[in-house]
Amino acid sequence: MPLQANMTPFITCAVTGSGGTQDRSPHVPRSPKQIAESCIDAAKAGAAIVHCHVRDPETGAPSRDIALYRELTERVRDSEVDVVLNLTAGMGGDIVFGETEAPFPVNADATDMVGATERVEHVRQCLPEICTLDCGTMNFAEADYVMTNTPGMLRAMGKKMTEMGVRIEIEAFDTGHLWLAKQLVSEGIIEDPVMLQLCMGIPWGAPDDLNTFMAMVNNIPEDWTFSAFSIGRNQMPFTAAAMLAGGNIRVGLEDNLWLGKGQLATNAQLVEKAATIVTNMGATLMTPAQVREKMKLVKRAPFAI
């Protein structure tokens, strides 16, 4: 594949995530107010899109509380800063099995597995411009935790998202996920224009070496818009790699806590660093308005309940 750099990329900031990072950095936002403020700061630094999870404001643990999503959504929309809102729909598919000789019953305290309707209810109520769809099941490096997304579940969730008028961002953690995503697009469950996020370096999905990355890039249909990221120390190198491969950029505290050795980052600092890398390479960052036009996004008010 010839090198075709994207000279007008956009930056997504993944603001807080659902990992157990809340006690590893004071900059990981917990409450809807803190998450919204971090979204606003990231937008001011150059992010066109903010990708959001919510957390328990007291403990920082990941949450699916719809009231927290609604508060976050309203705070971001009520601010004077324009940014495209992208909410996760990856929660509610977690299974943690018991010991290897007795996998059942599953670990009830750690398992969070619910139906398709409940997994997307916060999307229905908040009506973000974008929501994510994790296109596959995957082992994670944390004990016997499995991120569970069956084809039937993905079809059900995808249909509901499309009917809501919310643009789906496919999240592909491995090559098979990309394969399944193409099938969902061919079935009309995911509509054009198609958005894709390549999630690299997450154990045990696709490793973040450039051979694997380019193998995935080379299997993306030409008319799809893709972004890519890696976690930890390779977050910033992947800023350049994604742009050079023709894609867009994701950074943020969901994927990496560090600005440099021994220096904990804020979301705004990570966005600023990524923006500096790509603009020094001669690129011009897209604005939220330009992303909306390109991806045919619709900005709506939350659903009245």
C-alpha positions in Angstrom: 0.0 0.0 0.0 1.5 3.4 -1.0 1.9 5.9 1.8 -1.0 8.4 1.7 -0.9 10.6 4.7 -4.0 12.3 6.0 -3.1 15.9 6.0 -6.4 17.0 7.5 -6.9 14.7 10.5 -9.2 15.1 13.5 -8.3 14.3 17.1 -10.5 12.3 19.4 -9.8 12.5 23.1 -10.8 9.4 25.1 -11.3 11.2 28.4 -11.6 8.7 31.2 -12.3 5.1 30.1 -13.5 2.2 32.2 -10.2 0.8 33.4 -9.0 0.8 37.0 -6.9 3.9 36.6 -8.8 6.2 38.9 -6.3 5.8 41.8 -3.2 5.9 39.6 -3.5 9.5 38.6 -5.3 12.5 40.2 -6.0 13.8 36.7 -8.4 10.9 35.8 -11.9 12.6 36.0 -14.6 10.9 38.0 -17.7 13.0 38.4 -19.8 14.2 35.4 -18.7 17.7 36.2 -15.0 16.7 36.2 -15.4 14.6 33.0 -17.3 17.5 31.3 -14.6 20.0 32.3 -11.9 17.7 30.9 -13.8 17.4 27.7 -14.0 21.1 27.4 -10.3 21.5 28.1 -9.5 18.8 25.5 -11.6 20.6 22.9 -9.8 23.9 23.6 -6.5 22.1 23.1 -7.6 20.8 19.6 -9.8 17.8 20.0 -12.8 17.7 17.7 -14.4 14.7 19.3 -14.5 13.6 23.0 -15.1 9.9 23.7 -16.7 9.4 27.1 -17.4 6.8 29.8 -18.8 7.7 33.2 -17.6 6.7 36.7 -19.0 6.6 40.2 -18.2 10.1 41.5 -17.2 8.7 44.9 -15.1 5.6 44.1 -14.1 6.3 40.5 -15.3 2.8 39.5 -16.7 2.5 36.0 -20.5 2.9 35.8 -23.5 2.5 33.5 -25.6 4.9 35.5 -27.8 6.8 33.0 -28.2 9.8 35.3 -24.4 10.3 35.2 -24.5 10.1 31.4 -27.3 12.6 31.1 -25.5 15.1 33.5 -22.3 14.7 31.5 -24.0 15.2 28.2 -25.9 18.2 29.3 -22.8 19.9 30.8 -20.8 19.4 27.6 -23.7 20.7 25.4 -24.4 23.7 27.7 -20.8 24.8 27.5 -19.6 27.5 25.2 -17.0 25.2 23.6 -18.1 23.2 20.6 -17.1 19.5 20.5 -18.5 16.3 19.0 -19.8 14.0 21.7 -19.1 10.3 21.4 -20.4 8.0 24.2 -19.3 4.4 24.8 -21.7 1.6 24.4 -19.1 -1.0 25.4 -20.3 -1.5 28.9 -22.6 -4.3 30.0 -20.8 -7.1 28.2 -18.3 -8.2 30.9 -18.1 -11.8 32.0 -15.6 -12.9 34.7 -15.5 -16.6 35.0 -14.7 -18.6 38.1 -11.6 -20.7 38.6 -10.3 -22.8 35.7 -11.6 -26.1 37.1 -14.9 -24.5 38.0 -15.7 -21.7 35.6 -19.4 -21.7 36.5 -21.0 -20.0 38.3 -19.3 -16.9 37.0 -17.9 -14.3 39.4 -21.2 -12.5 40.1 -19.5 -9.5 41.8 -17.3 -8.7 38.7 -19.6 -9.9 35.9 -21.8 -7.2 34.3 -23.7 -8.8 31.4 -27.0 -7.3 30.3 -29.2 -7.3 27.2 -28.9 -5.2 24.1 -31.7 -2.7 25.1 -30.1 -1.9 28.4 -26.7 -1.6 26.9 -27.8 1.2 24.7 -30.4 2.9 26.9 -28.1 5.7 27.8 -27.5 6.3 24.1 -31.3 6.5 23.5 -31.7 9.0 26.3 -28.6 11.2 25.6 -28.6 11.0 21.8 -24.9 11.7 21.3 -23.6 12.4 17.8 -21.5 9.2 17.9 -21.5 6.0 20.0 -19.2 3.0 19.9 -19.8 -0.6 18.9 -17.1 -3.1 19.9 -17.2 -5.5 17.0 -16.1 -8.7 18.7 -15.5 -10.8 21.8 -12.0 -10.7 23.3 -9.9 -12.0 26.2 -8.4 -9.3 28.4 -5.2 -9.5 30.4 -7.1 -9.1 33.6 -7.7 -12.5 35.2 -10.4 -14.4 33.4 -12.3 -11.4 32.1 -13.9 -11.7 28.7 -15.4 -8.7 26.8 -18.4 -10.4 25.3 -20.0 -9.1 22.0 -21.7 -11.9 20.1 -22.8 -11.4 16.5 -26.5 -11.5 17.6 -25.8 -8.9 20.3 -24.0 -6.6 17.9 -26.7 -6.9 15.3 -29.3 -6.0 17.9 -27.3 -3.1 19.4 -26.3 -1.8 15.9 -29.9 -1.8 14.7 -31.0 0.2 17.7 -28.2 2.7 17.3 -29.0 3.2 13.6 -32.7 3.7 14.3 -31.8 6.3 16.9 -29.9 8.3 14.2 -26.7 8.0 16.1 -23.5 7.5 14.1 -21.8 4.2 15.0 -18.0 4.2 15.5 -16.8 0.6 15.1 -14.1 -0.4 17.6 -11.9 -3.1 16.2 -9.4 -4.7 18.7 -8.3 -7.5 16.3 -8.5 -8.5 12.7 -11.6 -10.7 13.1 -13.5 -7.7 14.6 -12.8 -5.8 11.3 -14.1 -8.8 9.4 -17.3 -8.8 11.3 -17.7 -5.1 11.0 -17.6 -5.4 7.2 -20.4 -7.9 7.4 -22.5 -5.6 9.6 -22.0 -2.8 7.1 -22.9 -5.1 4.1 -26.2 -6.0 6.0 -27.0 -2.3 6.4 -26.9 -2.5 10.1 -24.1 0.1 10.1 -24.8 2.9 7.6 -22.5 5.1 5.6 -20.4 7.1 6.2 -18.6 4.4 8.2 -16.4 5.3 11.2 -13.7 2.9 12.5 -11.4 3.0 15.4 -8.4 0.6 15.4 -7.5 -0.2 19.0 -3.9 -1.4 19.1 -1.7 -2.9 21.8 -4.5 -4.0 24.2 -3.8 -7.5 25.6 -4.9 -9.8 24.1 -6.0 -8.1 20.9 -3.9 -6.9 18.0 -0.4 -6.0 19.1 0.8 -2.5 18.2 3.7 -3.4 16.0 3.6 -1.6 12.6 3.3 -4.8 10.6 0.0 -5.7 12.4 -1.2 -2.2 12.2 -0.7 -1.9 8.5 -2.2 -5.3 7.9 -5.4 -4.0 9.5 -5.2 -0.6 7.6 -4.8 -2.5 4.3 -8.1 -4.3 5.0 -10.1 -1.1 5.6 -12.5 -0.2 2.7 -11.3 2.9 1.0 -14.6 4.8 1.7 -14.4 4.3 5.5 -13.0 6.9 7.8 -10.7 5.4 10.4 -8.7 6.5 13.5 -6.1 4.5 15.4 -4.4 4.5 18.8 -2.1 2.5 21.0 -2.0 2.5 24.8 0.8 3.5 27.2 4.1 4.7 25.9 3.2 4.1 22.3 0.3 6.5 22.3 2.2 9.4 20.8 4.2 7.4 18.2 0.8 6.1 17.0 -0.3 9.7 16.6 2.2 10.0 13.7 1.6 6.4 12.5 -2.1 6.9 12.2 -1.8 10.1 10.3 0.9 8.7 8.0 -1.3 5.6 7.3 -4.2 7.9 6.2 -6.1 7.9 9.4 -7.1 10.1 12.3 -5.9 10.3 15.9 -7.0 9.3 19.4 -5.3 10.2 22.6 -6.4 10.6 26.2 -6.3 9.3 29.7 -8.4 6.2 28.8 -5.4 4.9 27.0 -2.3 6.5 28.6 -1.7 8.4 31.9 1.8 9.8 31.1 3.0 12.9 29.2 6.6 11.8 29.7 8.8 9.8 32.0 7.6 10.5 35.6 5.1 13.2 34.4 1.4 12.4 34.8 -0.7 14.0 32.0 -4.0 15.8 31.7 -6.2 15.2 28.8 -5.6 18.7 27.4 -1.8 18.1 27.6 -2.1 14.9 25.6 -4.2 16.6 23.0 -1.8 19.5 22.8 1.2 17.1 22.3 -0.6 15.2 19.6 -1.7 18.4 17.9 1.9 19.6 17.9 3.2 16.4 16.4 0.7 16.5 13.5 0.9 20.2 12.8 4.7 20.0 12.8 4.3 17.4 10.1 2.4 20.0 8.0 -1.1 18.8 8.8 -4.2 20.9 9.6 -6.6 19.7 12.3 -10.3 19.4 11.5 -12.8 21.4 13.6 -15.9 19.9 15.1 -18.0 21.5 12.4 -15.9 20.0 9.7 -16.1 16.5 11.3 -19.9 16.9 11.5 -20.1 17.8 7.8 -17.8 14.9 6.8 -19.4 12.3 8.9 -23.0 13.6 8.5 -23.5 13.9 12.2 -26.6 15.3 13.8 -26.4 17.3 17.1 -29.5 16.6 19.2 -30.9 17.5 22.6 -31.3 14.7 25.1 -34.4 12.5 24.9 -37.2 13.9 27.2 -38.2 11.5 29.9 
